[in-house]
Amino acid sequence: MNDARSSLARRGFLIATGATALAFTAACGTGATAPDAKNAAEGAPKPGGKLRAAFAGGGANETLDPHAANLFVDAARAKALFDKLADFGADLAAVPRLAERWEPGAALDTWRVTLRKAVFHDGKPVTAEDVLYSYRRIADPKGTFRAKASLEPIDLDASRALDPSTVEFKLKRPYAEFPNVLAAFGAYIVPKDATAFDKPIGSGPFSFVSFKPGSSLVVKRNDAYWEGAPHLDELEFVVAGEESARVSALLGGQVEYAHELNPATARTHEGKGRIDIVRLPGSAMQGFVMKTDRPPFNDPRVRQAFFLIADRKELVDGALSGAGEIGNDLFGKGYQYYPAGLPQRTQDLEKARALLKEAGVEGLKVTLDTAPAATGFVEAAGIFKEQAAKAGVTVEIKVGNKDTYWKDILNDGTFASYRSGAMPIESHISQRLLTGSTTNATRWQQKDFDDLYQQAQSTRDVTQRGALYERMQRRLYDEGGFLIWGFADWIIATAPTVHGVSKQAPANTLDWARFDKIWLA
């Protein structure tokens, strides 16, 4: 999905989907990261206490319906109260949660999912019927749940419960990365026939206590949680819309955890001893999109020239205040299937000028659409304008409406600022780079590329499938429409008494907002 997620970045919305090997069991691990040095130094986790976590909120219309999750606070609350069949490890590969294992049929268009033993907060077991009910609720044509698109490959009418702990999913076509669906953003399992969520019953690590929309949610430890009871006695999600309010609450002792800080704020407080700064690497791709179906970017030489104009370090340092790492014009650095062996692209103004001359567009003038729709957008546009001038390209910056920005740039214009949160590389390809992709902002439409994707989804062997993904990405590296200059950290802050916070998980993966693993000491 085009990042409506990123269009709401200030309010914290991120979509996630997952990728995995063909068959997976819980024995392979839950994807939890190892304790960091600070946590290890404190020894064993200490039980007890109440943690208060401040997030940007959604106002008085907030709901605890996990299928209606849009914002970061929604996702964090849903994770505390509910479970999905799978979630994402730090490399954006799916790892089992309520699913103990999954196995494909020979043609990759049938998948059998075996559930682990888990119970809802009312003591009733989680069953295959609950799974099917949840997915059918999400996929209801009358509904507007965001995970609906992720469930599209499933033929839910043909899917069935083989027994209380086994679901057989029938798909509309071969799909080697089907576990993406199990881990999809918002694909939480609720009890069969659940329709009201004012006092939700889930199977997550915490159970409901009280909720005031736009203000707070209080939950308590679920001692019967399948993965082991949380360390905390209670957890409260506190809504504080502005970053300054979250930081002030943390500094004043009203909360112990503050979500979503900007890089400048983090630099101000880092190392001062009053609060701890936690940076989650690889949480957001930053770049520009070039429309490959219209001048001047319908000429691959122009796109290649723009790749060479960018000074990526200058963009990361200037637009992200150094809170990130440079990109290489491909999505998903560090994720499963990322072709790390490709040469790191660097600025080469002389070659860029030569390519532009060869394409017959010396003295090129382009309009760069941007808006304050995400951190660093306007700043990056200004920096790139100066870089382009050194190659003889005039960039005119057009600052648009942040509220309509993502809709505006999807089909209009030729060159625009872009951002994406974490998702598997396969999902990035399927949602943004196929001829039929509904959020194809670069207008990349190549039948042979589409064919490679379909071949990958019909390929059972993960190594062979990875080779196909690499072929697709090498093509994008050479002539695609994404100029990806960096990957931004997501920044949170905690009181020094807070331990167990993962420092390796991109935002909205399994170990992000993992409050069942946090303790106070």
C-alpha positions in Angstrom: 0.0 0.0 0.0 1.3 3.4 -0.8 2.2 5.0 2.4 -0.9 6.4 3.7 1.1 5.0 6.5 3.8 7.5 5.8 1.3 10.2 5.1 0.3 9.8 8.7 3.9 9.5 9.8 3.6 12.3 12.3 0.7 10.5 13.9 2.5 7.2 13.6 0.8 4.9 11.0 2.7 2.1 9.6 1.6 -0.9 7.6 3.4 -4.2 7.7 3.4 -7.4 5.8 5.7 -10.4 6.0 7.9 -12.8 4.0 9.2 -16.2 4.9 10.5 -19.6 3.9 7.9 -22.2 2.7 7.5 -24.1 5.9 8.1 -22.8 9.4 7.7 -24.1 12.9 7.9 -22.5 16.3 11.1 -24.5 16.9 12.8 -21.9 14.7 12.3 -19.3 17.3 9.9 -16.4 17.9 12.1 -13.7 16.4 12.8 -12.0 19.7 16.0 -10.1 19.8 18.8 -10.8 22.3 19.0 -8.4 25.3 21.1 -5.4 24.8 24.1 -4.5 27.0 22.1 -2.4 29.3 19.5 -5.1 29.9 22.2 -7.8 30.3 24.0 -5.7 32.9 20.8 -5.6 35.0 20.6 -9.4 35.2 17.4 -11.3 35.2 14.1 -9.4 34.5 12.2 -8.2 37.6 8.5 -8.8 37.9 5.9 -6.3 38.9 5.2 -2.6 38.5 3.2 -0.5 36.1 4.6 1.1 32.9 3.0 4.1 31.3 3.7 4.6 27.6 3.0 7.8 25.7 1.9 7.7 22.0 0.4 10.1 19.6 -3.3 9.2 19.4 -6.3 9.3 17.2 -8.8 11.4 19.2 -12.2 10.7 20.7 -13.1 8.2 17.9 -10.5 5.7 18.9 -11.5 2.1 18.9 -9.9 -1.1 20.3 -11.1 -3.1 17.3 -7.8 -4.6 16.2 -9.0 -4.9 12.6 -9.5 -1.1 12.5 -5.9 -0.4 13.5 -4.3 2.5 11.5 -2.0 4.4 13.9 1.1 3.2 15.8 -0.8 3.5 19.0 -3.5 1.2 17.5 -1.0 -1.4 16.6 0.7 -1.2 20.0 -2.6 -1.6 21.8 -3.7 -4.4 19.5 -0.4 -6.2 20.1 -0.9 -6.0 23.9 -4.4 -7.5 23.7 -4.4 -9.8 20.7 -2.2 -12.1 18.6 -1.7 -12.8 14.9 -0.9 -16.1 13.4 2.6 -14.7 12.5 4.6 -11.5 12.8 7.8 -10.1 11.4 11.4 -10.6 12.6 14.0 -7.9 12.3 14.7 -9.0 8.7 11.0 -8.8 7.8 10.7 -12.6 7.5 7.6 -14.1 9.1 7.9 -15.9 12.3 5.2 -18.0 14.0 2.9 -16.6 16.7 -0.5 -18.3 17.1 0.5 -20.5 14.2 2.8 -23.3 15.4 3.7 -24.1 11.9 2.6 -23.8 8.3 3.1 -26.1 5.3 2.3 -25.6 1.6 0.7 -28.0 -0.8 2.6 -29.2 -3.8 1.3 -26.5 -6.1 1.7 -23.7 -3.5 -2.0 -22.8 -3.8 -3.0 -24.7 -0.6 -1.5 -24.0 2.8 -2.1 -25.9 6.1 -1.7 -23.9 9.3 -1.5 -25.7 12.7 -2.3 -23.6 15.7 -0.4 -23.7 19.0 -2.3 -24.2 22.3 -3.5 -20.8 23.3 -6.5 -19.4 25.1 -8.5 -16.2 25.0 -8.7 -14.0 28.1 -12.0 -15.7 29.0 -10.3 -19.1 29.1 -11.7 -20.4 25.8 -9.2 -22.0 23.4 -8.1 -20.3 20.2 -9.5 -22.5 17.4 -9.5 -22.8 13.6 -13.0 -21.4 13.6 -11.8 -18.3 15.3 -9.2 -17.8 12.7 -11.6 -18.2 9.8 -14.1 -15.9 11.4 -11.5 -13.2 11.9 -10.2 -13.4 8.4 -13.7 -13.4 6.9 -14.6 -10.4 9.1 -11.6 -8.5 7.8 -12.3 -9.5 4.2 -16.1 -8.6 4.3 -16.7 -6.4 1.2 -18.9 -4.2 3.4 -16.0 -3.5 5.8 -13.2 -1.1 5.4 -10.5 -2.9 7.4 -6.9 -2.2 6.1 -5.8 -5.9 6.1 -8.4 -6.7 3.5 -6.0 -6.2 0.6 -3.5 -8.5 2.3 -6.0 -11.3 2.5 -7.0 -11.0 -1.1 -5.0 -14.1 -2.2 -7.1 -16.4 0.0 -10.3 -18.1 -1.2 -12.1 -17.8 2.1 -15.2 -19.6 0.8 -13.1 -22.7 0.0 -10.9 -22.5 3.1 -11.9 -24.7 6.0 -11.2 -25.9 9.5 -9.9 -29.5 9.3 -10.0 -29.8 13.1 -10.0 -27.4 16.1 -6.3 -26.7 15.6 -5.8 -26.9 11.8 -6.8 -24.5 9.1 -6.6 -25.4 5.4 -6.3 -22.2 3.4 -7.2 -22.4 -0.3 -5.6 -19.7 -2.4 -6.6 -18.1 -5.7 -3.2 -18.7 -7.2 0.2 -20.1 -6.2 1.8 -17.9 -3.5 5.1 -19.0 -2.1 5.2 -16.0 0.3 1.7 -16.9 1.8 3.0 -16.4 5.4 3.0 -12.7 4.5 -0.7 -12.9 4.9 -0.5 -14.4 8.3 1.7 -11.6 9.5 -0.2 -8.8 7.8 -0.8 -5.5 9.6 -4.1 -5.8 11.4 -4.7 -9.5 10.8 -5.4 -10.2 14.5 -7.4 -13.2 15.6 -10.5 -12.5 17.6 -13.1 -14.9 19.1 -15.7 -16.2 16.7 -18.7 -13.9 16.4 -17.0 -11.0 18.2 -18.5 -7.7 17.1 -18.1 -5.4 20.0 -14.7 -4.2 21.3 -15.6 -1.9 24.1 -14.2 -4.6 26.5 -12.2 -6.7 24.1 -11.3 -10.3 24.7 -8.1 -11.4 22.9 -5.4 -13.9 23.4 -2.5 -11.4 23.9 -0.1 -10.9 26.8 -2.3 -8.4 28.5 -6.0 -8.3 29.3 -8.4 -5.4 29.3 -9.0 -3.2 32.4 -10.3 0.2 31.2 -10.4 2.5 28.1 -11.0 6.2 27.6 -10.8 7.0 23.9 -8.3 9.8 23.1 -6.9 9.5 26.6 -5.7 6.1 27.9 -6.0 2.3 27.9 -5.1 0.3 31.0 -4.3 -3.4 30.7 -3.1 -6.0 33.1 -0.8 -9.1 33.0 -2.3 -12.2 31.4 -0.9 -15.0 33.5 -2.2 -17.6 31.1 -0.4 -16.2 28.0 1.0 -18.9 25.8 4.5 -17.5 25.6 4.7 -16.8 29.3 3.2 -14.0 31.5 4.6 -10.4 31.0 7.0 -9.0 33.7 4.8 -6.0 34.2 1.7 -6.1 36.4 0.0 -3.3 34.4 0.5 -1.3 31.3 -1.1 2.0 30.5 -1.1 3.6 27.0 -1.3 7.4 27.5 -2.2 9.6 24.5 0.0 12.7 24.1 -0.4 14.1 20.6 2.6 16.4 20.3 6.1 15.2 20.6 6.9 17.9 23.1 4.1 16.7 25.4 5.5 13.1 25.3 9.0 14.2 26.1 7.8 16.5 28.8 5.8 13.7 30.4 8.8 11.4 30.3 11.1 14.0 31.8 8.5 14.9 34.4 8.0 11.2 35.5 4.4 11.0 34.3 5.4 8.2 31.8 8.3 5.8 31.4 8.2 5.3 27.6 7.7 7.9 24.9 7.1 6.9 21.3 8.2 8.7 18.2 10.8 11.4 18.7 12.4 13.5 16.0 16.2 13.3 15.5 16.9 16.8 16.9 15.1 16.0 20.1 17.0 12.8 20.5 20.3 14.6 20.1 19.3 17.1 22.7 18.7 14.5 25.4 21.0 11.6 24.4 23.8 10.8 26.8 22.6 13.3 29.5 21.4 10.6 31.9 17.8 11.7 32.4 16.3 9.6 29.7 17.6 6.8 27.4 17.3 7.1 23.6 16.5 3.9 21.6 17.0 4.0 17.8 15.3 1.3 15.7 17.3 1.0 12.5 15.8 0.4 9.1 12.3 1.6 10.0 11.6 3.9 7.1 12.9 4.1 3.6 13.5 7.7 2.3 13.8 8.7 -1.3 12.3 10.1 -4.4 10.0 8.6 -7.1 10.5 9.2 -10.8 7.5 8.5 -13.1 9.0 6.1 -15.6 6.1 6.5 -18.1 6.5 10.2 -18.9 9.2 12.6 -19.9 11.9 13.2 -18.8 12.0 10.0 -16.8 10.7 7.7 -19.5 14.3 7.7 -20.7 16.3 5.3 -18.4 19.5 7.4 -19.0 17.8 10.3 -17.2 16.9 8.1 -14.2 20.4 6.8 -14.1 21.7 10.4 -14.1 19.5 11.2 -11.1 20.8 8.2 -9.3 24.3 9.6 -9.8 23.4 13.2 -8.7 22.4 12.2 -5.2 25.0 12.5 -2.4 23.3 10.1 0.0 25.4 10.9 3.0 24.6 14.6 2.7 20.9 13.8 2.4 21.0 11.5 5.5 23.0 14.1 7.5 20.9 17.0 6.4 17.4 15.7 6.1 17.5 13.1 8.9 20.1 14.8 11.2 22.2 11.7 10.7 19.6 9.4 12.2 19.8 6.7 9.6 22.0 5.1 7.0 22.5 5.6 3.3 20.5 3.7 0.7 21.4 2.2 -2.6 18.3 2.8 -4.7 16.7 -0.5 -3.5 14.0 -1.0 -0.8 14.6 -3.1 2.3 18.2 -2.8 3.2 19.0 -5.6 5.7 15.7 -7.5 5.0 15.3 -11.0 3.7 16.2 -11.2 -0.1 18.0 -7.8 -0.2 20.9 -8.0 -2.7 23.6 -6.7 -0.4 26.4 -7.5 -2.9 25.5 -4.8 -5.4 28.0 -1.9 -5.5 27.1 1.1 -3.3 26.2 3.9 -5.6 28.0 7.2 -5.1 27.7 10.7 -6.5 29.3 11.1 -9.9 28.3 14.4 -11.4 30.5 14.1 -14.4 28.9 10.8 -15.5 25.4 12.3 -14.7 26.1 15.2 -17.0 27.2 12.8 -19.7 24.1 10.7 -19.4 21.9 13.8 -19.6 23.7 15.0 -22.7 23.4 11.5 -24.3 19.6 11.7 -23.6 19.4 15.1 -25.2 18.2 16.9 -22.1 21.1 19.2 -21.2 19.8 22.1 -19.1 17.0 19.9 -17.8 14.3 21.6 -15.6 12.1 19.4 -13.4 9.5 20.0 -10.7 10.0 18.2 -7.4 6.8 17.7 -5.5 7.1 17.5 -1.7 5.2 18.4 1.4 5.7 18.2 5.2 4.0 14.8 5.1 7.0 13.0 6.7 10.2 13.8 8.5 12.8 15.3 6.3 10.8 15.6 3.1 11.1 19.4 2.5 14.7 19.4 3.8 15.7 16.6 1.4 14.1 18.4 -1.5 16.2 21.5 -0.8 19.4 19.5 -0.5 18.8 17.6 -3.7 18.0 20.8 -5.5 21.5 22.1 -4.7 23.1 18.7 -5.7 21.2 18.7 -9.0 22.4 22.2 -9.9 26.0 21.0 -9.8 25.0 18.6 -12.7 23.3 21.4 -14.7 19.8 20.4 -13.6 17.3 23.0 -12.4 14.9 21.6 -9.8 11.8 23.6 -8.9 10.4 22.6 -5.5 6.6 22.5 -5.2 5.4 22.2 -1.6 1.9 20.6 -1.6 -0.8 19.8 1.0 0.5 17.3 3.5 -3.1 15.9 4.0 -3.6 15.0 0.4 0.0 14.5 -0.6 0.1 10.8 -1.2 -3.1 10.8 -3.3 -1.7 13.8 -5.2 1.6 12.2 -6.2 0.3 8.7 -7.0 -0.6 9.5 -10.6 0.3 13.2 -11.0 3.6 14.9 -11.6 6.9 13.4 -12.6 9.2 13.6 -9.5 8.3 13.5 -5.8 9.5 12.9 -2.3 8.7 9.4 -1.0 8.8 7.4 2.2 7.9 3.9 3.2 7.9 2.0 6.5 9.1 -1.6 7.0 7.5 -4.3 4.9 9.0 -7.4 3.2 10.7 -6.9 -0.2 8.1 -9.2 -1.8 5.3 -7.0 -0.5 7.0 -3.9 -1.8 7.3 -5.4 -5.2 3.7 -6.8 -5.3 2.1 -3.6 -4.0 4.2 -1.0 -5.9 6.0 -2.4 -8.9 3.7 -4.7 -10.9 1.7 -3.6 -13.8 -1.5 -4.1 -11.8 -0.2 -2.6 -8.5 -2.7 0.0 -7.2 0.1 2.1 -5.5 2.6 2.1 -8.4 3.9 5.6 -7.8 6.8 5.1 -10.3 4.5 3.8 -13.0 6.9 0.9 -13.5 5.1 -1.4 -15.8 7.2 -4.2 -17.3 5.6 -7.5 -18.4 8.9 -9.4 -18.1 9.3 -8.1 -14.6 5.7 -9.2 -13.8 6.5 -12.6 -15.1 9.6 -12.9 -12.9 7.4 -12.1 -9.9 4.8 -14.8 -10.8 7.6 -17.3 -11.4 9.0 -16.5 -7.9 5.6 -17.2 -6.3 5.5 -20.6 -8.0 9.0 -21.5 -6.9 9.1 -23.8 -3.9 12.8 -23.7 -3.2 13.7 -20.5 -1.2 17.2 -20.3 -2.7 15.9 -20.4 -6.2 13.2 -17.9 -5.3 15.8 -15.6 -3.8 17.7 -15.7 -7.1 14.6 -14.5 -8.9 14.1 -11.6 -6.4 17.7 -10.7 -7.0 17.2 -10.6 -10.8 14.2 -8.3 -10.2 16.1 -6.0 -7.9 19.2 -5.8 -10.2 16.8 -4.6 -12.9 15.4 -1.9 -10.5 18.9 -0.9 -9.5 19.9 -0.3 -13.1 16.7 1.4 -14.4 14.0 1.6 -11.8 12.1 4.7 -10.7 12.9 4.7 -7.0 15.9 6.9 -6.0 16.3 5.6 -2.4 18.9 7.7 -0.7 18.5 6.6 2.9 16.8 4.5 5.7 15.7 6.4 8.7 15.8 5.3 12.3 12.7 5.3 14.4 13.4 6.9 17.7 11.8 6.2 21.1 12.9 7.3 24.6 12.5 5.6 28.0 13.2 6.3 31.6 16.5 4.8 32.9 14.4 2.3 34.9 13.0 0.7 31.8 14.7 -2.5 30.5 14.1 -5.1 27.9 13.4 -2.7 25.0 14.7 -4.2 21.7 17.2 -2.0 19.9 17.2 -4.1 16.7 13.6 -4.3 15.5 12.3 -1.9 12.8 9.1 -0.1 13.8 6.0 -2.3 13.6 7.8 -5.6 13.6 7.4 -8.3 16.3 9.9 -6.8 18.8 8.7 -3.2 18.4 6.5 -2.0 21.3 7.0 -5.5 22.8 5.7 -4.5 26.3 5.4 -8.1 27.5 9.2 -8.3 27.4 9.9 -5.1 29.2 10.5 -4.8 33.0 11.2 -2.0 35.5 14.3 -1.9 37.7 
